[in-house]
Amino acid sequence: MKRLFLILIINILCINSYAQISNDLIIQHLEKMSEDLGEEYSDYSELLESYWSISENPVNINSDDIDQLAELKFISIFQQENIKNYRKYYGDIQFIEELYEIDGLDSLCIEMIKPIICFEKTQQHDKIKFKNILKYGKNKILFEVNQSLNKKKGYIDIADSLLYENPNSIYLGSPQKIYLRYNYSYKDRIEAGFVLEKDPGEYLFKNNLNDSILKFLGEKSYSGFDFFSFHIYITKFWFLKTLAIGDYKVSFGQGLTMGSGMAFIANGSSLLRRNKKISASKSANEAYYLRGIASTFEYKNFELSVFYSNKKTDGNVTEYDTINETPLEISSLQQNGLHRTYNEILDRKVIRQQLCGLNLSYKISNFQIGYTLHKTYLNAELTPNKSIYNTFYFKGKELTNQGLDFYYVLNKILLYGEIAMSNNKGTAGLIGTTIQPTGYIEFTILYRNYAKDYQCLYSNAFASGSNTRNEKGWYFSSALSLAANWKFITSVDFHKSDWFKSSSYSPSHGYEFDSQLNYQANQNTLLFIEYRNKSKMKNTGNTDVFQKYLTEGKSNMIRFHASYNLDAITFKNRVEFHFNHDEHETNNSYLIYQDIVYNPKEKPYNIAFRYELFNAEKGSVYAYENDVLYAFAVGGLSGKGIRTYLVGKIKAYDKIQISGKIGFTFYDNKTVIGSGLESIDGCWRGDAKLQIIWSI
């Protein structure tokens, strides 16, 4: 109890240090991604990494780096083109006041981008000098630890004899999650760093393991942090546009042929992607990164990007070469990066994955066309289980992908697309257009056709689910500025699958409709109301039938949200209701919360508090939570109860910042929370987090 009280006091004195994203609509999108993907993809840190990066290193409005502003939806593609045209006719932009003269940029947009832009001359790229690198470089060290305040089943001590009989009955490590990060930067030219991470349940030192477990693991045991990542990233160096060494991400075109990271999509905006082709991987995501070397060469209007990756990844081994003790066959590639139990450690880094490729593109001011080719090698045969929905999934050791992509901007019309093919002749393609007939109306239409036999291990193009195969669909959206500070956004996505899925043993179809009315009176006030209607086909839950048939599940959601500032205090209110119908039953749920953020000007501290009521007897409701720097939290709440947390920051010295968070969830109708080794006896759960940042 004393320890709990100490943690509470620490959090009262602290808050999250990052500059909060001014547009709550960005947060809303991340919540929607969590609802759609659920547990399939729970680490969104790399998606927010770009936001933290540009907040610390403002974008030069006079360079091509403004593509990042459009990619992250701070400005539209047409606003981006208007900025470039203004620079073309009038030269470099020198003052913030000039932005008001650019067509399509309103005061709200300018206020939102003001903190993340700078004004430098386009050709101001000094030679990199070694003495300047040492003298003017910036260093940052971040240490973070968090854990559950409850004792989960996986950490309960058991007798050695029972552990010997069932080595997967406990977690082998401690309940703390430990994260250590170092980052060095020199202007916007050089960046380097590393990340160390231990997830809850993973161990640090094998000497602390039980002798029986250590004997079982043999050479699979290890010491130190479970995950280590490093990167060196250089831009505008000699004839190189970019050079990445270590861990990096690549994305070309619309991500259909090659996209190793996540992409941001916002309702009512263009789906075009013009992100960095090569970027450093700085998050603790243990799956969606490449490790090796990559570079982009630039000559006049041509760019050539080449990359090579060689890393070990997790896999479920089904057959071993007993002589050489090497895997011969795997049933799947593991993506969650968790190594807490005996079986999870056996799957750790058992597969060597190599990938090499290139992208050649030709670009003029408003047009680009590119060709991408890459090949993946595995040192073991990938043989998925023989479920019928896996019939067309990739099998083998080698996979080749190639594709063509383009975009063209003509006045108020944007056209873009990509077509891709795997070496089994499976194809996938998408084409989209965004039209802005006037400054206050915008329409987007996108058609996609991903064949059931298209195979790609690194693809993140627009889709209704997490895979870019076995899907056809039409997406329509519109954004209408009804009056000053008012915007009405609608979107509808129709999709169907001609082959089976894990959740539907017959061809299926579905749709999702979303409409939203926003009122942003000024940069400090945002109100919106949203309605969402969704339909999805899935297998019946009836266990008395021989053949699973499909049933239609429908869900409706209505959400009210308000965010407003009163001097140093920000209030955020949300009320949302869900009405779901699944087969022969109907279930409703709701979520209500109040946020209070106290952020006094010119003070070294601030604090945020939330009180939340929820009732989701079936399924979950999702809400973004304030967190510490570089962390991202979307709470998936199920059952009935109360969620509350306190998060804060204090700047102890000019170079040291301490942040922390503590949260509690109390359930009305549970005596056991969770399942398996994650289960907790009781009706409440708590979590705590502490972070220290030292900037030099």
N, C-alpha and C positions, 0 to 999 in steps of 0.2 A: 504494500500500500504506500509506503514511503517512496519507493522507486517510482510508482505511478504518479504520485503528487509532484515529485521532482521533474518528471517529464512534462507534466502539465504547466508548471511554472516556467520552464524553458520555453515552451511554445507561446505562452502569454507574452514573452519578451521578444518573440521573433515573427518574421513573415517571409513569404516567398519574395525573392528579389527581382524576378524578371519583370520587365515592363509589360503590363498586361496588354493583350491584344485588344485594340480599341474597338474592333468590330465583333460583336458577339455572334454574328452570323457565321464566322469561321469556326467558332466553338460548336455551333449547332451542327455544322457538317460533320465534325469529328464524332459527335454523339450519334449521328445517323450511321456513320461507318461502323461504329461499335454495335449498333442494333442489327445491321445487315450481316456482319461477319461473325459476331459473337466471339466464341473462344478460338475461332480459326486463326485470328490474327489479333493478339492482344497488346502488341508493342507498337505504339504510334510515335515513339520518341524521334525516329528519323524524319517523320513528316514535319514535326515542329522544329527540327534542327535548323532548317532554312530560316525560320522566323527569328530564332535567337541569333543566327549568324548575321543577318542584315541589321538587326538592332544594335549589334556590337560593331559592325563594319558597314556604315551607310553606303547605299548604292549611289554611284556617280551618275547623275541625271543626264550627263553629256556623253555617256558611253553606251555600248550595247548591253551593259549589265542591267539596263532597265527592263530587259526581258524577264528578270526575276520578279519584278513588281507585277507584271502581267501573269506570270506563272502562278504566283501566290494570291492572285485575284485582288490585289490592292488597286489596280487599274485594269480597264478592259483592253482588249487587243486594239480597238479603234482609238482609244485614248493614247495608247503606246505609239501608234502610227502617227497620230497628230503631234506628239512630242517630237518624233523624229523629223517630221516635215517642217516643224517650226525651227528646229536646229539647222535644217538644210538651207532654209531661206534667210535666217537671221543670225546664224552662228550659235556659239555656245550660250547656254542659259547661265546667267551670273547671279540672279537674285530670285528669291521666292516669289516676289511680286510679278515676275514675268509669267509664271504659271497661270495666273488669272487671265492672261491674254490668249491662252491656247484653247482652241475650240474643243468643247466636250469635257473640260476639267472644271468641276464646280467647287465651291468652297469646302464642302464636306470631304471631298476626295483629296483636296490639297492639304487640309488639316490632318488627314489620316496618314499621308505619306511624308509630311514635313519632318517627323523625327527620324526617318530612315533614309533620307537622301542627302547628298552633298553636291556642291557645285565646283567641279574641277575642269581644267582644260582637257580636251579629248586626247591630246598627244603628250600629256604630262606623265610619261613613264620613265623615270630615272633608271639608270643602270643600277643593278643590284651590286652593292659593294659590301665586302665581308665585314668591314669595320662598322658600317651602318646597321647591318643585321644584328650584331652584338649589342650595339649602343641603343638602337631605337625599337628593338623587338619587344613584344609584350608576352608575359607569361601568366598562366592561370593554372592553379592546382585546385581540384575539387575532390572532396572526400564526403561520402554519404553512407549512412547506415540506417536501415529500417527493419522492423520485424513486427510480427503479430504479438499482441499483449496476452493472448490466450495460448495455452499449450495444446497443440494439435496432436491428433492420434499418432502421426508419424514420428513424433519426438518422445513418445512414452517409452521408458526403459522396459526391456523384456529380457528374459533369461537367455543365456548363451545357447542352451540346448534348443529353445524355440527358434532363435535366430538362425541356427545352423540348419534347421529343417525348412525354414522359410526366410531366406535372406532378403526378400522384398517386403517384409512386414514392417520395416521402419525406414525413415530417412537416415542416411549415413552421416549427415553433417549437422551443423547448428542452424537455428531458425533465422539468423540474421541474413539480410541481403547487404552486401558490401560492394561499394562502387567507388573506384578511384580513377580520376581523369586528369591528364596533363595536356595543356594546349599552348603552343607558341604561335605567334603571328607577327608578321612584319608587313605593315600596311595591308594592301589587298593582294600582295605578290607572293608571299610565302606563308605556309601554314604547316605545322607539324605537331604531332602529339600521340598519345596512346590512351587506351582505356583498359582497365582491369575490373572484372566483375565476378562476384560469387552470388548465385541465386540462393534463396532460402532452401535449406535442406541439403545443399552441396557442402562438401567438406573442403578444408584448406590443406591439412597435413595428413598424409596417409599413416603416419605413426600413431595417430589418435584412433584409427579404425580398429574394430574388433579383429582378433587374430584369425577367426574363421572367415570373416568377410575378406580380409586381406589375402588369405590363401585362395579363396574363390576367384578373386579378381586377377591375381597374378600380375602379368605385365600391363594389365589394363588400369592398375592403380596409378595415381599421379599425386604430386604435391604442388601447392600453389593455387592461384586463382584459376577457376575453371575456364574463363574466357579472357583472352588477351587480343587486343586490336591495336594497330599502329598505322600511322599515315604520314606521308610527306606530300604536300600539294604545292605546286609552283605555277604561276601564271605569267604570261608575257615575258618569257625568258628566251633570249636569242630568237631562233626561228620557231620556237614552240609557243603555241597558244596556251596549252595546259600540259602539265606533267604530274602524274599521280604515281606514287610508289607506296606499296603496302596495301592497305584496305581502301577500296574505292567503290563507287557505283557508276554504272553507265546507263544511259537511256537515250534512245534515238527515235525520231519520229513520234508516233503516238503510243509507243511502248508495246506494240503488237509483236514485233520481231525481237526486240531486245529492250527490256526495262527491268533493272535489278533492284529498284526501290519502289516506294509508294508514290502515288500522284494525288494531287489535290483537285477536287471537283466541287464546284459550288453551283447551286441552283440558279437558273436564270442567266448564266454566263456561258461564253464559248467553251467548248470542250477541247480546243486546240492546246497542244503542249509545245512550248518552246523553251524547255528548261535546259540547264547545262548538260552537255553531252557526257562529260566526265566530271565527277565531283568526289571529294573525299568522303569516306564513311567514318563518321565520328560517334555513332550511337553504339549501344550495347546489343543491338540486334544480332543474333548469332546465326542467322540463316541467309538473309537477303543482302549479301555483300560479295564482292570479288576480292581476291588477294593476289597481288602480283604487281604489274606495271601497265600503265595506260598513258597515252599521249595523243594530243591533237596538233597536227601541223597545218599551218595556214599559208596559202599562197594566192594572192589576189582574191578572187571570188570562190576559191575552192578550199575545202577543209577535208583533211584525211585524219581519221581517228583510228588508232590501232590499240589493241589491248590483249593481255595474256593474264590468265588467272590459274593458280595452282593451290588448292586448299584441301584440307580434310574436312569431311562433313559427316553428320550422323546418319546412320542407316539401320534398318531392321534386317540383320543378316539371317538368311535361311539355310545357307550351305557354306561350309568352310573347306579349304584345302588343308587337311589335317597334317600334311607333311610340312608345308611352308607356313602354315597358320595364317593364311590370307583368305579373305572372303571371296567366294566364287559367285554367290547369288544373294540379292537383297530383294525384299518385297516392297520397300518404300524408302524414301529419303525423309528423315525426321527434320522438322522445322522448329520445334519449340525451344530447343537449346537447354532443356532441363536435364540434369544428371544427378538426381537425388538418391535413387535406389540402385540396387545391384543390377537389375536389368537395364536401366537407363544408362548406366556407366558402360555396360557391355556394348551398347549401340553407339557410344561416343567416338567420333572421329575414326570410324572404321572404313570409310570410303574416301578414296582420293578422286577429286573432281578437278579436271583441267578444262579450261575454256579459252579459246582464242578467236579473234575476229577483227573486223574492220568496218568502218562506216565512211563512205565517200559522199560528200555533198557539194552542191553548187548553189550559191546564194547571191542574189542581188537584193536591193532594198526591200522589196515586197514579195519576193518569190524565193522558194527553196525546194530543191528536189534532192533526195538522198537514197543511197543504196546501202544496205546492211547485210553482212554475212558473218556468221559465227558458228563454231563447232564445239560441242561438249563431249568430253571423254570421261567415262567412269571406269575404275579398275575392277569392277564386278558387274555381273549381269543383273540389270533391273528387271525383275519379273513380278509384277503386281499380282495380288491374289486373283483367283479366277471368277470373281463376281462379274455378272454380266455387264454392269455399267463400266467395268474396266477393260472391256473388249478392245477399245481403240486407244487405250492409254499407252504411252511410250514404253517399249520393251527393248532391252539391249544395252550396249555399252556406248554407242556413238550416236549423236544426234546433230544434224546440220539444219540450220535455219537461215533463211534469207528473205529479204523484203525490200519493197520500194515505198517511200513516203514522200509527201509533198505538202506545201501550203501556198496559197496565193491570196494576197490582200489587194482588192481593187476598190478604192473609194470606200463605200459602205458595205461591201460584200467580202466575206472571208470564206474560202473554200480550202478544205484540207482532207487528207485521207492517207491510208496505208494498206498495202496488200502484202501478205506474208505466206511462206510455204515452208513446210518441213520436208525432210528427205524421204518421207513415205508418200509424198505428193499431196498430203493434206494441206488445205489452204484456209486462210482466214483474211478477212478484209473489212474495212470500215471506211465510210466517207461521210463528211459532215459539212455543213455550211452555217454560218452565222450572218444575219443580215441586220443592218441598222439603218432603216430608211430615214429616220430622224434621230436626233440626239436623245430622245426620251422613249424610244421603242427599240427593242432588240429581240430577234427570233433566232432560235437554233434548231436545226434538224440534223439528226445523225442516224444512219443505217449501218448495221453491222451484221456480218454473216461469218460465224466461226464454225467451220466444219467439225463434225464429231471426231474426226481422225487427225485434226491439227494438233501437233505436239511441240511444246516449247517449255523448257524448265524455267526460263526467265522472261515472263511476259506480264505486263500490268496494264493493258489497254482497258478502255471503258467496257464494263460488263455488269450484268445484274448481280452476279455473284463474284466469287474469287477466282474463277477460271476463265480463260479465253479459248474455250472450245465448246462444242455442242450447244451453240446458242445463235439464234437469229433475233433481231429486234429493231424497233424504231423508237427513237427518243425525240420528243418535242419539248421545247421550253420557250417561254417568252418572259420578258421583263418590261414592264410598262411604268414609266414615271407619271403617275396621274396628276401630280401637282408638285410644287416645291417641297422636297423632303419626304414625299410619299412614293412608294414603289410597290407594285403588285407583281408577284412572281408566280408563275405556274410551270409545271413540268409533268409530263406523263411518259412512261416508259413501258412499251409493250414488248414482251419477249416470249420465245418458245424454244423448246429443246426437242429435236427429232429422235434423240436416243435416250437411254435410261440414265438416271442419276442415282446416287446412293440413297437419296430420300424419295425417289419416285421411280418405280419399276415399270413405267410406261412413258411414252412421249408426253410432255407436259407443257403448260403455258402459264402465263401470269402477267400481271401489270402492276404498276405503282403510279399513283397520282398524287401530286403535291401542289398545294397552293398556299401562298403566304402574302400577307399584307404588312409592309414595314412602314413605320413612321420614325424618321430620324430627325428630330427637331433641330439638333445641333450635335457637335462631336461628343457631348456629354449625356445625351438622352437617346435611347432607342426603345421603341415599342414594336412588337410584332405579334400577330396571331397567325397560326399555321394549322392547316387541316391536311391530313394524309390518309389515303385509302389504298390498301394493298391487297392483292390476291395472289395466292401461290398454291400450286398443286403438290400434294405429297401423299405418301402411302397411308392407307387406312391404319388405324390403331387396333382394328378388330383382329384378334388372334384366332378366331374360330373359322377363318376362311383359308382355303388351300392356296389361292393365288391373291397376292396383295393387289387391291385396286386403288385408284386414286380418289382422293377427296379434295375439295377446295377449302382452303383456309383463308378467311378474310379478317382483316384488321383495320380499324379506324382509329385515328388519333387526332385530338385537337389540343393545341398548346397556346397558352398565353404567356408572354414574356415581357418584362419591363426592366430596363437598366437605366439608372439616372444618378448623376452626381450632385451632391450638395456640399460645395466647398471641398473639405478634406474627406468626406464620407461618400461612398458609393453604395447604392442599394440595388440589389438584383432580386426580382421576384419571378417565380414561375409556377404556373398551375397547368397540369396536363392530364388528360383522361384518355384511356385506351379502351376500345370496345372490340373484342375479338370473338370470332365465331369459328370453331374448329370441329368439323364433322357434326356431331349431334349435340354439342354443348357450347354454351356461351360463357365467356368470362370477361370481367371488366377489371381494370386496374387504374390507379391514379398516382400522381407524384406532385407534391407541393413543397417548395422550398423558399427560404428567405436568406439572402446573402447580405452581409454587412462588411464592407471593406473600409478600414480607416487608414488613410495615407496622407498624413500631414506634410505640407510642403517644407522643404529644407530641413527635414528631420531625418535622423539615421534609422528610423524604424517605421514599420506599418504592420497592420494586423487584419486578418480576414476571418469571419465566422459564418458558419452555415447551420441552419436548423431545417430538417427535411422530414416530411411525412410521406410514407409510401405504402401502397397496398397492391401487391402483384402476386396473387396466389398461384398463378400459372404463368410461366415465362418470366421476363425481367423488364424493368424499366431502367433507362440509362440517363445519367446526368454528369456533365463535366464538373470536375472539382479543381479548385485552386490547389496548386502544389508548389514544391520548391523548384529552383532553377533547373532547366533541362529535363524536368520530369513531367509526365503527362498522366492524368488519371481520369478515366471515365468509369464511374461506379455502376456496375450492373447489380441492381437490387431486386431480390425476389422475396416472397413472403409478405408479411405485414409488420411494420414497425417504424422506428425513428432512426435517422442518421444525422449525426452532428459532428463537426470537426472545427478545429482551430488551427490556422496556419499563419506563420509570421516570420519576420526578419528583423535583425538588428545589425547595424554596421559598427562593429566594436572599434575598429581603427580604420584608417583610410584604405588599407589594403586587405582587411579581413572582414568577412561577412558571415554571419551565423544564421541559418534558417532552420525551421522545424515545423512539423505537423503532427497533430494527434487527432484521431478520430474514433468514434464509437458508433456501433449500430446495435440497437436494442430491438428484439423481435417479440411480438405478442403471442405467437402461436408455435414456437419452436423450442424443443428441449435439446435437439442436436442440430448443429449448423454444419452444412457441407456434407461431404461423403468421402469414403475411403480414408486415406492417410491425411487428408485435409480436414477431416471432421473435427468439430469442437463440441464438447459436452457443455450445455448451458444455453442461455437465451440471449447472450450478447457476445459481440466480438469487438476487439480494439486493435488499432494499428498506430505505430509511432515512427517518426522519421526525423533524422537530424542530418544537417548538411553544413559543411564548412568550406568556404571559398577563399583562397589566398591569391590575390592579384598582384603581380610584380611589374 
